[in-house]
Amino acid sequence: MRAPEPMDAACHGPDIRGVATGVYEAIRDKGVHDPVCRIAGYLLSGEPAQVTAFRGVRDLIQSAKRREILTELARACFAGLGEGPAEPNGTG
C-alpha cells in the first residue's frame, strides 16, 4: 500500500518537510540503523534502494525532487544566521 503524499497548503506539490519527516520516521520505525545516513545516501546517489520500501517510503521520498529536499534541509540548517528566510522559489 502506498503511503499518502503530504501536500502543501496550496496543493502545488509535496510538502518537503512532511516528506522528509515521514521518510525519517518510517526508516526509524523499521529499525534501520542510522536513518539520516540512509536519507543522505539517497540524496547523494538518487538510488531508491538506499531507503526501505517499508510503508511506501521509496515512493514518498521520490515524490519530491532531491534538490527540493536538499534546499529545505539547508534552509533549516542555516535558519538562525540572521539573513531572514530564503524564498522557496530560489530567489532569496
MDTraj code that builds the backbone (N, CA, C; nanometers):
import mdtraj as md
import numpy as np

residues = "MET ARG ALA PRO GLU PRO MET ASP ALA ALA CYS HIS GLY PRO ASP ILE ARG GLY VAL ALA THR GLY VAL TYR GLU ALA ILE ARG ASP LYS GLY VAL HIS ASP PRO VAL CYS ARG ILE ALA GLY TYR LEU LEU SER GLY GLU PRO ALA GLN VAL THR ALA PHE ARG GLY VAL ARG ASP LEU ILE GLN SER ALA LYS ARG ARG GLU ILE LEU THR GLU LEU ALA ARG ALA CYS PHE ALA GLY LEU GLY GLU GLY PRO ALA GLU PRO ASN GLY THR GLY".split()
xyz = np.array([
    [0.0834, -0.1182, 0.0000],
    [0.0000, 0.0000, 0.0000],
    [0.0873, 0.1238, 0.0000],
    [0.0582, 0.2167, -0.0880],
    [0.1385, 0.3377, -0.0994],
    [0.1018, 0.4370, 0.0104],
    [0.2047, 0.4983, 0.0663],
    [0.1825, 0.5973, 0.1713],
    [0.1204, 0.7229, 0.1114],
    [0.0337, 0.7911, 0.1851],
    [-0.0225, 0.9148, 0.1333],
    [0.0869, 1.0192, 0.1180],
    [0.0732, 1.1002, 0.0149],
    [0.1726, 1.2025, -0.0134],
    [0.1361, 1.3303, 0.0600],
    [0.2220, 1.3783, 0.1507],
    [0.1933, 1.5048, 0.2174],
    [0.1925, 1.6176, 0.1145],
    [0.0894, 1.6995, 0.1195],
    [0.0798, 1.8096, 0.0243],
    [0.0885, 1.9417, 0.0989],
    [0.1421, 2.0451, 0.0313],
    [0.1473, 2.1760, 0.0937],
    [0.0077, 2.2371, 0.0943],
    [-0.0073, 2.3483, 0.1633],
    [-0.1391, 2.4077, 0.1807],
    [-0.2023, 2.4472, 0.0476],
    [-0.1227, 2.4878, -0.0483],
    [-0.1753, 2.5306, -0.1771],
    [-0.1928, 2.4136, -0.2736],
    [-0.1552, 2.2922, -0.2332],
    [-0.1667, 2.1712, -0.3149],
    [-0.0870, 2.1813, -0.4447],
    [0.0281, 2.2441, -0.4402],
    [0.1135, 2.2564, -0.5581],
    [0.2112, 2.1412, -0.5706],
    [0.2281, 2.0662, -0.4688],
    [0.3231, 1.9567, -0.4720],
    [0.3480, 1.9067, -0.3324],
    [0.4430, 1.8157, -0.3203],
    [0.4669, 1.7585, -0.1880],
    [0.5223, 1.8610, -0.0897],
    [0.4797, 1.8494, 0.0333],
    [0.5341, 1.9288, 0.1429],
    [0.6691, 1.8675, 0.1775],
    [0.7768, 1.9365, 0.1456],
    [0.9110, 1.8801, 0.1570],
    [0.9419, 1.8404, 0.3008],
    [0.9079, 1.9243, 0.3940],
    [0.9335, 1.8920, 0.5346],
    [0.8542, 1.7691, 0.5766],
    [0.7299, 1.7599, 0.5308],
    [0.6470, 1.6444, 0.5608],
    [0.7020, 1.5164, 0.4995],
    [0.7533, 1.5278, 0.3777],
    [0.8147, 1.4119, 0.3112],
    [0.9359, 1.3661, 0.3910],
    [1.0256, 1.4600, 0.4224],
    [1.1487, 1.4249, 0.4942],
    [1.1173, 1.3642, 0.6307],
    [1.0234, 1.4226, 0.7017],
    [0.9860, 1.3721, 0.8335],
    [0.9232, 1.2337, 0.8234],
    [0.8338, 1.2161, 0.7280],
    [0.7696, 1.0860, 0.7097],
    [0.8690, 0.9770, 0.6747],
    [0.9635, 1.0098, 0.5879],
    [1.0666, 0.9134, 0.5487],
    [1.1531, 0.8780, 0.6695],
    [1.1980, 0.9791, 0.7424],
    [1.2825, 0.9549, 0.8605],
    [1.2106, 0.8658, 0.9618],
    [1.0848, 0.8994, 0.9922],
    [1.0109, 0.8233, 1.0937],
    [0.9894, 0.6784, 1.0510],
    [0.9565, 0.6570, 0.9240],
    [0.9337, 0.5202, 0.8771],
    [1.0631, 0.4386, 0.8801],
    [1.1733, 0.5010, 0.8398],
    [1.3021, 0.4297, 0.8431],
    [1.3384, 0.3960, 0.9875],
    [1.3188, 0.4910, 1.0771],
    [1.3459, 0.4675, 1.2193],
    [1.2572, 0.3565, 1.2737],
    [1.1277, 0.3621, 1.2412],
    [1.0336, 0.2616, 1.2896],
    [1.0657, 0.1226, 1.2352],
    [1.1199, 0.1151, 1.1165],
    [1.1593, -0.0127, 1.0569],
    [1.2782, -0.0727, 1.1314],
    [1.3524, 0.0122, 1.2036],
    [1.4675, -0.0355, 1.2788],
    [1.5975, -0.0306, 1.2006],
    [1.5967, 0.0418, 1.0899],
    [1.7176, 0.0565, 1.0086],
    [1.8173, 0.1429, 1.0846],
    [1.9427, 0.0997, 1.0855],
    [2.0474, 0.1736, 1.1545],
    [2.0721, 0.3080, 1.0859],
    [2.0730, 0.4140, 1.1596],
    [2.1052, 0.5498, 1.1174],
    [2.0224, 0.5995, 0.9981],
    [1.8967, 0.6341, 1.0224],
    [1.8099, 0.6836, 0.9155],
    [1.8670, 0.8049, 0.8418],
    [1.9387, 0.8919, 0.9132],
    [1.9957, 1.0108, 0.8495],
    [2.0949, 0.9703, 0.7407],
    [2.1774, 0.8718, 0.7672],
    [2.2734, 0.8259, 0.6660],
    [2.2021, 0.7622, 0.5472],
    [2.0920, 0.6922, 0.5718],
    [2.0148, 0.6316, 0.4620],
    [1.9577, 0.7408, 0.3722],
    [1.9024, 0.8449, 0.4343],
    [1.8450, 0.9557, 0.3574],
    [1.9555, 1.0300, 0.2819],
    [2.0669, 1.0555, 0.3483],
    [2.1789, 1.1225, 0.2820],
    [2.2286, 1.0402, 0.1630],
    [2.2354, 0.9096, 0.1807],
    [2.2776, 0.8225, 0.0713],
    [2.1860, 0.8349, -0.0488],
    [2.0565, 0.8406, -0.0238],
    [1.9610, 0.8583, -0.1330],
    [1.9788, 0.9942, -0.1991],
    [1.9913, 1.0988, -0.1171],
    [2.0029, 1.2337, -0.1728],
    [2.1289, 1.2490, -0.2578],
    [2.2367, 1.1850, -0.2164],
    [2.3616, 1.1940, -0.2920],
    [2.3608, 1.1086, -0.4184],
    [2.3025, 0.9906, -0.4097],
    [2.3114, 0.8957, -0.5210],
    [2.1884, 0.8936, -0.6117],
    [2.0727, 0.9279, -0.5560],
    [1.9492, 0.9164, -0.6317],
    [1.8994, 0.7729, -0.6417],
    [1.9649, 0.6825, -0.5715],
    [1.9317, 0.5405, -0.5768],
    [1.8248, 0.5091, -0.4725],
    [1.7014, 0.4764, -0.5165],
    [1.5928, 0.4497, -0.4217],
    [1.6218, 0.3344, -0.3261],
    [1.7058, 0.2413, -0.3646],
    [1.7375, 0.1282, -0.2765],
    [1.8109, 0.1720, -0.1501],
    [1.8546, 0.2961, -0.1436],
    [1.9190, 0.3481, -0.0227],
    [1.8214, 0.3554, 0.0943],
    [1.6910, 0.3641, 0.0633],
    [1.5898, 0.3703, 0.1688],
    [1.4983, 0.2494, 0.1579],
    [1.4385, 0.2120, 0.2667],
    [1.3498, 0.0961, 0.2729],
    [1.2204, 0.1186, 0.1940],
    [1.1604, 0.0123, 0.1514],
    [1.0290, 0.0198, 0.0863],
    [0.9166, 0.0151, 0.1909],
    [0.9526, -0.0048, 0.3171],
    [0.8571, -0.0116, 0.4287],
    [0.7660, 0.1112, 0.4276],
    [0.6362, 0.0876, 0.4396],
    [0.5344, 0.1942, 0.4436],
    [0.5376, 0.2869, 0.3217],
    [0.5875, 0.2402, 0.2097],
    [0.5885, 0.3217, 0.0882],
    [0.6914, 0.4331, 0.0892],
    [0.7972, 0.4174, 0.1704],
    [0.8971, 0.5224, 0.1853],
    [0.9651, 0.5565, 0.0527],
    [0.9942, 0.4568, -0.0279],
    [1.0600, 0.4866, -0.1566],
    [0.9725, 0.5749, -0.2441],
    [0.8449, 0.5412, -0.2506],
    [0.7530, 0.6247, -0.3285],
    [0.7430, 0.7646, -0.2694],
    [0.7370, 0.7718, -0.1373],
    [0.7240, 0.9003, -0.0699],
    [0.8441, 0.9895, -0.0968],
    [0.9646, 0.9367, -0.0800],
    [1.0832, 1.0203, -0.0985],
    [1.0998, 1.0608, -0.2452],
    [1.0536, 0.9750, -0.3368],
    [1.0636, 1.0087, -0.4785],
    [0.9543, 1.1052, -0.5233],
    [0.8559, 1.1334, -0.4354],
    [0.7504, 1.2283, -0.4695],
    [0.8026, 1.3721, -0.4689],
    [0.9188, 1.3930, -0.4111],
    [0.9823, 1.5251, -0.4084],
    [1.1140, 1.5179, -0.4838],
    [1.1516, 1.6280, -0.5433],
    [1.2803, 1.6334, -0.6119],
    [1.3909, 1.6380, -0.5081],
    [1.5010, 1.5683, -0.5378],
    [1.6133, 1.5660, -0.4424],
    [1.6625, 1.7067, -0.4134],
    [1.6678, 1.7920, -0.5144],
    [1.7147, 1.9291, -0.4924],
    [1.6237, 2.0029, -0.3941],
    [1.4923, 1.9804, -0.4034],
    [1.3993, 2.0459, -0.3109],
    [1.4231, 2.0000, -0.1675],
    [1.4499, 1.8715, -0.1502],
    [1.4773, 1.8194, -0.0159],
    [1.6061, 1.8793, 0.0375],
    [1.7102, 1.8806, -0.0447],
    [1.8384, 1.9380, -0.0022],
    [1.8241, 2.0860, 0.0310],
    [1.7483, 2.1586, -0.0496],
    [1.7276, 2.3013, -0.0247],
    [1.6575, 2.3237, 0.1078],
    [1.5556, 2.2439, 0.1363],
    [1.4832, 2.2568, 0.2636],
    [1.5742, 2.2237, 0.3817],
    [1.6558, 2.1212, 0.3673],
    [1.7499, 2.0857, 0.4741],
    [1.8513, 2.1976, 0.4973],
    [1.9024, 2.2559, 0.3895],
    [1.9979, 2.3665, 0.4032],
    [1.9301, 2.4875, 0.4669],
    [1.8081, 2.5156, 0.4254],
    [1.7327, 2.6274, 0.4822],
    [1.7176, 2.6101, 0.6334],
    [1.6843, 2.4883, 0.6771],
    [1.6681, 2.4604, 0.8196],
    [1.8009, 2.4724, 0.8929],
    [1.9074, 2.4293, 0.8282],
    [2.0394, 2.4315, 0.8897],
    [2.0903, 2.5743, 0.9109],
    [2.0610, 2.6632, 0.8169],
    [2.1139, 2.7989, 0.8213],
    [2.0118, 2.9020, 0.8673],
    [1.8991, 2.8578, 0.9189],
    [1.7879, 2.9463, 0.9541],
    [1.8252, 3.0540, 1.0562],
    [1.9140, 3.0273, 1.1481],
    [1.9436, 3.1224, 1.2549],
    [2.0572, 3.2189, 1.2273],
    [2.0988, 3.2324, 1.1026],
    [2.2151, 3.3159, 1.0720],
    [2.1818, 3.4621, 1.0467],
    [2.0548, 3.5018, 1.0635],
    [2.0199, 3.6423, 1.0540],
    [1.9992, 3.6927, 0.9135],
    [1.9938, 3.6083, 0.8156],
    [1.9728, 3.6523, 0.6791],
    [1.8258, 3.6668, 0.6455],
    [1.7393, 3.6208, 0.7331],
    [1.5972, 3.6169, 0.7021],
    [1.5664, 3.4900, 0.6260],
    [1.4404, 3.4576, 0.6134],
    [1.4047, 3.3329, 0.5442],
    [1.4353, 3.3416, 0.3959],
    [1.4869, 3.2352, 0.3430],
    [1.5115, 3.2280, 0.1995],
    [1.3799, 3.2056, 0.1287],
    [1.3712, 3.2554, 0.0085],
    [1.2497, 3.2371, -0.0713],
    [1.2415, 3.0941, -0.1192],
    [1.1249, 3.0301, -0.1074],
    [1.1104, 2.8907, -0.1506],
    [1.1359, 2.8697, -0.2991],
    [1.1188, 2.9729, -0.3818],
    [1.1382, 2.9563, -0.5242],
    [1.2819, 2.9773, -0.5673],
    [1.3718, 2.9908, -0.4728],
    [1.5144, 3.0022, -0.5034],
    [1.5619, 3.1433, -0.5318],
    [1.4767, 3.2445, -0.5092],
    [1.5177, 3.3826, -0.5378],
    [1.5753, 3.4523, -0.4164],
    [1.5717, 3.3849, -0.3021],
    [1.6145, 3.4502, -0.1786],
    [1.7504, 3.4127, -0.1356],
])
top = md.Topology()
chain = top.add_chain()
for i, resn in enumerate(residues, 1):
    res = top.add_residue(resn, chain, resSeq=i)
    for name in ("N", "CA", "C"):
        top.add_atom(name, md.element.get_by_symbol(name[0]), res)
traj = md.Trajectory(xyz[None], top)
